[in-house]
Amino acid sequence: MFNYNYERQTLYSPKDYVIVVGDIMVYFTNIKPTKHYKEEHKSEVPLDKVVAIIYGTKNPRKNGETFEIENEGYYIVFKIENNILWIINAKNQKR
């Protein structure tokens, strides 16, 4: 079953994930950590915390091909490529 978004006039599947960037809805089908995140940042900020912050942030900053979030004392960088949200970087700024 598909839902129709009347404001954006787009079809999306219930399996799609959505975040809002400014006044644009960004769709993706999967969330994956990059190799860099797994090797350098996973121990500092767990994946479930990163995902919660991404969904809890109403308007991440767009910086070229990536998005940045500074929220709750964390700094997160991610990109959306081929309908996948790739978590690149996550740091705890409280340390």
ABEGO torsion letter per residue (X at the ends): XBBBBAAAGBBBBAABBBBBBEABBBBBABBBBBAAAAAAAAAABBAAAAAAAAAABABBBBBEABBBBBBGGBBBBBBBBGGBBBBABBBBAAX
